[in-house]
Amino acid sequence: MWNSLDGVVTWNLGWRRQPFVWENNLIANLLIMIEGVILGEVNDKWRWTPEDSGIFLVSSSYRVLEGMILEDGLNALEEGVFCNLWKSPAPSKVVAFSWMALLDRIPTLSNLAFRHVLAQEDPRSCVMCGHGEETTTHLFLHCEVAWLFWRKLLDWLGVNFITPENLLMHFACWSDEVNSRCLRKAFWLIWHASIWSIWRERNARIFKNQFKSVDDVVDDVKALS
């Protein structure tokens, strides 16, 4: 994949399949990154370029990802949500899943179809309510089962607000319901537990053919919280 002739280096990257359109941009960026690289007999070693020391740090990787999102045009609401998202005492894998859901990067049927994982004839309707395409927003907010779930959870907490149009606004409304710092962390914890429980129930219905009532899912959130 690499050739040097009379001091001129050329790259000829080969692929097992034809890249998707969105992957061509990644390939172009890769070629820019490796431009000028000189291969020799010295053993390769890993180096994390965002740090001057070359040592990988989780904090620096988060800054890189945050910068990528900011470049895509992050508004004030989104910036506040992503700033507070990781302050929750919920387990890191749960918060990471919520982060992916907020960015619409989880494998819903809609996203799987968009990535050509599902065939054209495969069903895409929401497994929770059976109505509408299973998008991230529909599954967690506008599905009839999800709406009833949030209604019962809000009644338990003694708060009330109209269901917003997306998860980002939902998280912002959720955390704005309280003023106490400690209580706000508790609300964030419950929100993460709710997103996690809805996704687990969705997977149980698809892969195990097991169905829980809305009240049981709410009880799961109370126990997890």
C-alpha positions in Angstrom: 0.0 0.0 0.0 3.1 2.3 0.1 5.6 2.9 -2.6 8.7 5.1 -2.9 10.2 5.9 -6.2 13.1 8.4 -6.6 12.2 9.8 -3.2 8.5 10.3 -4.1 6.2 8.5 -1.7 2.8 7.4 -3.0 0.0 5.6 -1.2 -2.2 3.0 -2.9 -4.8 1.9 -0.2 -6.7 -1.2 -1.1 -10.1 -2.1 0.4 -12.0 -5.4 0.5 -15.3 -3.6 -0.5 -16.2 -0.3 -2.1 -16.3 2.4 0.6 -19.6 4.2 1.3 -19.9 7.8 0.4 -19.5 9.0 4.0 -16.3 6.8 4.3 -14.6 8.6 1.4 -14.3 11.7 3.7 -12.6 9.5 6.3 -10.2 8.1 3.7 -9.4 11.6 2.5 -8.6 12.7 6.1 -6.5 9.7 6.6 -4.4 10.5 3.5 -3.9 14.0 4.8 -2.7 12.6 8.2 -0.2 10.2 6.7 1.2 12.6 4.1 4.9 13.0 4.5 5.2 9.8 6.6 8.6 8.1 6.0 8.7 4.4 6.6 12.0 2.9 7.9 13.4 -0.1 9.7 12.8 1.3 13.2 10.1 -0.5 15.2 6.8 1.3 15.3 5.3 2.5 18.6 2.0 4.0 19.7 1.8 7.8 20.1 -1.2 9.9 21.2 -0.7 13.1 19.1 -3.1 15.4 21.1 -0.7 15.2 24.1 2.8 16.5 23.8 4.0 13.6 25.9 2.5 11.1 23.4 0.8 9.3 26.2 -2.9 8.6 25.9 -5.2 10.3 28.4 -9.0 9.9 28.7 -9.4 13.6 29.5 -7.6 14.6 26.3 -9.6 12.1 24.2 -12.8 13.7 25.6 -11.5 17.2 24.6 -10.9 15.9 21.1 -14.4 14.5 20.8 -15.9 17.7 22.3 -14.0 19.8 19.8 -15.3 17.7 17.0 -18.9 18.3 18.2 -18.2 22.0 18.6 -16.9 22.2 15.1 -20.2 20.7 13.9 -22.1 23.7 15.3 -23.0 23.0 18.9 -25.5 25.5 20.3 -25.7 26.8 23.9 -28.3 24.2 24.9 -26.3 21.2 23.6 -23.1 22.6 25.1 -24.8 22.8 28.5 -26.2 19.3 28.2 -23.0 17.7 27.3 -21.2 19.6 30.0 -23.5 18.3 32.7 -24.0 14.8 31.2 -20.8 13.4 32.8 -21.4 14.9 36.2 -23.9 12.2 37.0 -22.9 9.5 39.6 -24.3 6.8 37.2 -21.9 4.1 36.0 -19.7 5.2 33.2 -21.1 2.7 30.7 -24.6 4.0 31.4 -23.6 7.6 30.9 -21.7 6.6 27.7 -24.8 5.0 26.4 -26.8 8.2 27.1 -24.2 10.2 25.4 -24.5 8.0 22.3 -28.3 8.3 22.4 -28.1 12.1 22.6 -25.9 12.0 19.5 -28.3 9.5 17.8 -25.5 6.9 17.5 -27.3 3.9 19.0 -28.4 1.0 16.8 -32.1 1.7 16.5 -33.9 0.2 13.6 -33.8 3.5 11.8 -30.0 3.9 12.2 -29.4 0.2 11.2 -31.5 0.8 8.0 -29.5 4.0 7.3 -26.3 2.0 7.5 -27.6 -0.7 5.2 -27.5 -3.3 8.0 -31.2 -4.0 7.5 -32.7 -5.1 4.2 -35.4 -2.9 2.5 -38.1 -5.4 3.5 -37.1 -5.7 7.1 -39.6 -4.1 9.6 -38.6 -0.8 11.2 -41.6 -0.1 13.4 -41.1 0.5 17.1 -41.1 -2.7 19.0 -42.4 -1.0 22.1 -45.7 0.4 20.7 -45.8 -1.0 17.2 -46.5 2.5 15.7 -44.0 4.7 13.9 -40.4 4.1 12.8 -38.0 3.2 15.6 -35.9 6.3 15.7 -34.0 7.4 18.8 -36.4 10.2 19.5 -39.5 8.1 19.0 -38.2 5.2 21.1 -37.2 7.2 24.2 -39.8 10.1 24.1 -42.7 9.9 21.7 -43.5 6.2 21.7 -46.8 5.6 23.6 -45.1 3.2 26.0 -42.2 5.7 26.6 -44.6 8.6 27.1 -46.6 6.6 29.8 -43.3 5.6 31.4 -42.1 9.2 31.7 -45.5 10.3 33.0 -45.4 7.7 35.8 -41.8 8.6 36.6 -42.6 12.4 36.8 -45.6 11.7 39.1 -43.3 9.7 41.4 -40.8 12.6 41.5 -43.6 15.2 41.9 -42.5 17.3 38.9 -44.2 18.1 35.6 -43.2 19.4 32.1 -44.4 18.9 28.6 -42.5 16.2 26.6 -40.0 18.2 24.4 -39.2 17.3 20.8 -35.8 15.7 21.4 -33.6 14.1 24.0 -31.3 17.1 24.4 -34.2 19.3 25.4 -35.6 16.5 27.6 -32.3 16.3 29.6 -32.2 20.1 29.9 -35.8 20.3 31.2 -35.2 17.4 33.5 -32.2 19.0 35.2 -33.8 22.4 35.4 -36.6 21.1 37.6 -34.5 21.4 40.7 -32.1 24.0 42.2 -30.2 22.0 44.7 -26.8 20.7 43.4 -27.1 17.4 45.1 -30.7 16.9 44.1 -29.8 17.8 40.5 -27.3 15.0 40.5 -29.9 12.6 41.8 -32.2 13.7 39.0 -29.4 13.1 36.4 -28.9 9.6 37.9 -32.6 8.8 37.5 -32.6 10.1 33.9 -29.6 7.9 33.0 -31.3 4.9 34.7 -34.4 5.6 32.7 -32.7 5.7 29.3 -30.8 2.5 30.2 -34.0 0.7 31.3 -36.0 1.6 28.2 -33.2 0.3 26.0 -32.9 -2.9 28.0 -36.6 -3.4 27.8 -36.5 -2.8 24.0 -33.7 -5.4 23.6 -35.5 -7.9 25.9 -38.6 -7.7 23.6 -36.6 -8.2 20.4 -34.0 -10.8 21.5 -35.7 -12.7 24.3 -39.4 -12.2 23.5 -39.9 -11.0 27.1 -42.3 -8.2 27.9 -42.5 -6.1 31.1 -45.3 -3.7 32.0 -44.6 0.0 32.2 -45.0 -0.2 36.0 -42.3 -2.9 36.1 -39.9 -0.8 34.1 -40.5 2.2 36.4 -39.8 -0.1 39.4 -36.5 -1.1 37.7 -35.5 2.6 37.4 -36.3 3.1 41.1 -34.2 0.1 42.0 -31.3 1.1 39.8 -31.4 4.7 41.0 
